Amino acid sequence: MNIALSGYGKMGREVEKAAGLRNHTIVIKLDQPSDWKLLPTLNNKIDVVIDFSMPEVAVENIFQCFQLGLPVVTGTTGWYNHLDEVEKQCTMHNGTLFYAPNFSIGVNLFFTANKQLSRLMSDVEGYNVHIEETHHIHKLDAPSGTAIKVAEGILENNLQLKKWVNNKAETDDELPVISYRKGEEPGTHQVIYESGADRITLKHEAKNRSGFAMGALMAAEFVIGKKGVFTMTDLLGI
């Protein structure tokens, strides 16, 4: 594949390394607004755009891809409040979007395990549940998109909980999501059920960023020739 890489931070560099391992080519790096002006001149040389930019520009980047007829795979989070609008634009332009709060295969298995555990715990009395997530100090959004998806998986199955909050719960119907930002931590998420007698912990700990980059490339390979909106559920069939 020929790839336009949107965002050349830590994740962008990881995607660049992983692309070489899978024999893909980075045609252009879009790291400044002015770089996007070059994209139309290379349109017929690019198969897909992989976006790890910033929350405040992600939607604009996605819309530009739709307008140019380029499939876009984005791992940027913090823009999901615009998801309905983005999906409408994707349909309007007959575009292709693959978005994921986390491209790690292990994390997506973690999502599935979280839902299963939440179903098992939904009728069990005496346990309180909360989520903890830790990332590097450069991550701007909190809680992480991954933590939000974990929270949504719990809320689907626990009817006593009505919403997640990014702090300690003040009422019994709130699900606490506690965020920590430390050093260069690539990402740790855990779901903790606690009673007076014991504690159950479901945890995923990323060792580095390579798994995220490889998953993003697998997503890019997946969307070639497809139209519509896709997630890791489509890629993995889970």
C-alpha positions as CSV (number, residue, x, y, z in Angstrom):
1,M,0.0,0.0,0.0
2,N,0.9,3.6,-0.5
3,I,0.1,5.5,2.7
4,A,-0.3,9.2,3.6
5,L,0.6,9.5,7.3
6,S,-1.4,12.1,9.2
7,G,0.5,13.1,12.3
8,Y,4.1,12.4,12.8
9,G,4.4,12.1,16.6
10,K,5.3,9.0,18.5
11,M,2.5,6.9,17.0
12,G,3.2,8.2,13.5
13,R,6.8,7.1,13.8
14,E,5.7,3.7,15.0
15,V,3.4,3.3,12.0
16,E,6.2,4.3,9.7
17,K,8.4,1.5,11.2
18,A,5.7,-1.1,11.0
19,A,4.8,-0.1,7.5
20,G,8.4,-0.9,6.4
21,L,8.1,-4.3,8.0
22,R,4.9,-5.0,6.0
23,N,6.4,-3.7,2.7
24,H,4.2,-0.6,2.6
25,T,5.4,2.8,1.5
26,I,4.8,6.2,3.3
27,V,4.3,8.6,0.4
28,I,3.8,11.7,2.4
29,K,3.8,12.8,6.1
30,L,1.0,15.3,6.9
31,D,2.2,17.0,10.1
32,Q,1.4,20.6,9.4
33,P,-1.8,22.2,8.0
34,S,0.2,23.3,4.9
35,D,1.1,19.7,4.2
36,W,-2.5,18.9,3.4
37,K,-2.4,21.3,0.4
38,L,0.0,18.8,-1.2
39,L,-2.4,15.9,-0.8
40,P,-4.6,16.5,-3.8
41,T,-1.5,16.5,-6.1
42,L,-0.7,13.0,-4.8
43,N,-4.2,11.7,-4.7
44,N,-3.8,9.0,-7.4
45,K,-0.6,7.7,-5.7
46,I,-2.2,7.1,-2.3
47,D,-4.2,4.1,-1.2
48,V,-5.1,5.1,2.3
49,V,-4.6,7.8,5.0
50,I,-3.6,6.7,8.5
51,D,-4.3,9.4,11.0
52,F,-2.7,9.7,14.5
53,S,-3.1,13.5,14.7
54,M,-4.7,15.7,17.4
55,P,-8.3,15.7,18.6
56,E,-8.9,19.3,17.6
57,V,-8.0,18.6,13.9
58,A,-9.1,15.0,13.5
59,V,-12.6,15.7,12.2
60,E,-11.3,18.2,9.6
61,N,-8.7,15.7,8.5
62,I,-11.3,13.0,8.1
63,F,-13.6,15.3,6.1
64,Q,-10.7,16.2,3.8
65,C,-10.1,12.5,3.1
66,F,-13.8,12.0,2.3
67,Q,-13.7,15.0,-0.2
68,L,-10.6,13.5,-1.9
69,G,-12.1,10.0,-2.0
70,L,-9.4,8.6,0.2
71,P,-10.0,5.9,2.8
72,V,-9.0,7.0,6.2
73,V,-8.0,5.0,9.3
74,T,-7.8,7.0,12.5
75,G,-6.6,6.2,15.9
76,T,-7.0,9.7,17.2
77,T,-9.5,10.0,20.0
78,G,-11.2,12.9,21.7
79,W,-13.5,13.7,18.8
80,Y,-16.2,11.1,19.2
81,N,-18.8,13.7,20.1
82,H,-18.8,14.5,16.4
83,L,-19.2,10.8,15.4
84,D,-22.8,11.1,14.1
85,E,-21.8,14.1,11.9
86,V,-18.7,12.2,10.6
87,E,-20.8,9.1,9.8
88,K,-23.3,11.2,7.8
89,Q,-20.5,12.9,5.8
90,C,-19.0,9.4,5.1
91,T,-22.3,8.3,3.7
92,M,-22.8,11.5,1.7
93,H,-19.4,11.2,0.1
94,N,-19.5,7.4,-0.3
95,G,-16.4,7.4,1.8
96,T,-14.4,5.0,3.9
97,L,-13.7,5.4,7.6
98,F,-12.1,3.0,10.0
99,Y,-11.9,4.4,13.6
100,A,-10.8,2.7,16.8
101,P,-10.0,4.0,20.3
102,N,-7.3,1.4,20.3
103,F,-5.8,-0.7,17.5
104,S,-4.1,-3.2,19.7
105,I,-5.4,-6.7,19.1
106,G,-4.9,-7.5,22.8
107,V,-7.0,-4.5,23.9
108,N,-9.8,-5.5,21.6
109,L,-9.8,-9.0,23.1
110,F,-9.8,-7.1,26.4
111,F,-13.0,-5.3,25.4
112,T,-14.7,-8.6,24.7
113,A,-13.6,-10.1,28.0
114,N,-14.8,-6.9,29.8
115,K,-18.3,-7.3,28.3
116,Q,-18.4,-11.0,29.3
117,L,-17.3,-10.2,32.8
118,S,-19.8,-7.4,33.2
119,R,-22.6,-9.7,32.1
120,L,-21.5,-12.3,34.7
121,M,-21.2,-9.6,37.4
122,S,-24.5,-7.8,36.6
123,D,-26.6,-10.0,39.0
124,V,-23.9,-10.5,41.7
125,E,-24.4,-8.4,44.8
126,G,-21.8,-6.8,47.0
127,Y,-19.3,-5.6,44.3
128,N,-18.4,-2.1,43.3
129,V,-16.7,-1.6,39.9
130,H,-14.4,1.1,38.7
131,I,-11.9,1.6,35.8
132,E,-8.3,2.9,36.1
133,E,-6.3,4.0,33.1
134,T,-2.7,5.2,32.9
135,H,-1.0,6.9,29.9
136,H,2.0,9.1,29.2
137,I,2.0,12.7,30.1
138,H,1.7,13.8,26.5
139,K,-1.8,12.3,26.1
140,L,-4.2,15.2,25.9
141,D,-7.6,13.6,26.3
142,A,-8.8,12.0,29.6
143,P,-10.2,9.5,30.0
144,S,-8.7,7.7,27.1
145,G,-10.9,6.5,24.2
146,T,-10.1,3.0,25.3
147,A,-11.3,3.6,28.9
148,I,-14.5,5.1,27.5
149,K,-15.2,2.1,25.4
150,V,-14.5,-0.2,28.4
151,A,-17.0,1.9,30.4
152,E,-19.6,1.7,27.7
153,G,-19.2,-2.1,27.7
154,I,-19.9,-2.2,31.5
155,L,-22.9,0.2,31.2
156,E,-24.5,-2.0,28.5
157,N,-24.8,-4.8,31.1
158,N,-25.1,-3.2,34.5
159,L,-28.5,-1.6,34.7
160,Q,-27.7,-0.1,38.1
161,L,-25.1,2.2,36.5
162,K,-26.3,5.1,34.4
163,K,-23.2,6.9,33.3
164,W,-19.4,7.1,33.7
165,V,-17.6,9.9,35.4
166,N,-13.9,10.9,35.1
167,N,-13.5,11.0,38.9
168,K,-14.7,9.2,42.0
169,A,-18.4,8.4,42.0
170,E,-20.7,10.7,43.9
171,T,-23.8,8.6,43.5
172,D,-24.5,4.9,43.3
173,D,-25.4,5.1,39.6
174,E,-22.0,6.5,38.5
175,L,-19.2,4.4,37.1
176,P,-15.8,5.9,38.1
177,V,-13.1,6.1,35.5
178,I,-9.9,7.3,37.1
179,S,-7.1,8.7,34.8
180,Y,-3.4,8.9,35.6
181,R,-0.7,10.5,33.4
182,K,2.8,9.4,34.2
183,G,6.1,9.5,32.3
184,E,6.1,7.7,29.0
185,E,3.6,5.0,29.9
186,P,2.2,3.6,26.6
187,G,-1.1,2.5,28.2
188,T,-2.6,0.4,31.0
189,H,-6.3,-0.2,31.6
190,Q,-7.9,-2.2,34.3
191,V,-11.4,-3.0,35.5
192,I,-11.7,-3.6,39.2
193,Y,-14.6,-5.3,40.9
194,E,-14.2,-5.0,44.7
195,S,-16.2,-6.4,47.6
196,G,-15.5,-6.6,51.3
197,A,-14.2,-10.1,50.8
198,D,-12.1,-9.9,47.6
199,R,-11.1,-8.1,44.4
200,I,-11.4,-9.2,40.7
201,T,-9.2,-7.4,38.3
202,L,-9.2,-7.5,34.5
203,K,-6.1,-5.8,33.1
204,H,-4.4,-4.9,29.9
205,E,-0.9,-3.5,29.9
206,A,0.8,-2.3,26.7
207,K,4.5,-2.9,26.7
208,N,5.2,-0.5,23.8
209,R,3.4,1.2,20.9
210,S,4.2,-1.4,18.2
211,G,1.0,-3.3,18.7
212,F,-1.1,-0.2,18.1
213,A,0.8,0.5,14.9
214,M,0.5,-3.0,13.6
215,G,-3.2,-3.0,14.2
216,A,-3.6,0.3,12.4
217,L,-1.9,-1.2,9.3
218,M,-4.1,-4.3,9.5
219,A,-7.1,-1.9,9.5
220,A,-5.7,0.0,6.5
221,E,-5.2,-3.3,4.6
222,F,-8.8,-4.3,5.5
223,V,-10.5,-1.1,4.2
224,I,-9.0,-1.2,0.7
225,G,-11.8,-1.5,-1.8
226,K,-14.5,-1.1,0.9
227,K,-17.0,1.7,1.5
228,G,-18.6,2.7,4.8
229,V,-17.7,3.0,8.5
230,F,-15.7,0.2,10.1
231,T,-14.3,-0.6,13.6
232,M,-12.1,-3.4,15.1
233,T,-15.2,-5.5,15.5
234,D,-15.4,-5.7,11.7
235,L,-11.7,-6.5,11.4
236,L,-11.5,-9.2,14.1
237,G,-15.1,-10.5,13.8
238,I,-15.6,-10.3,17.6
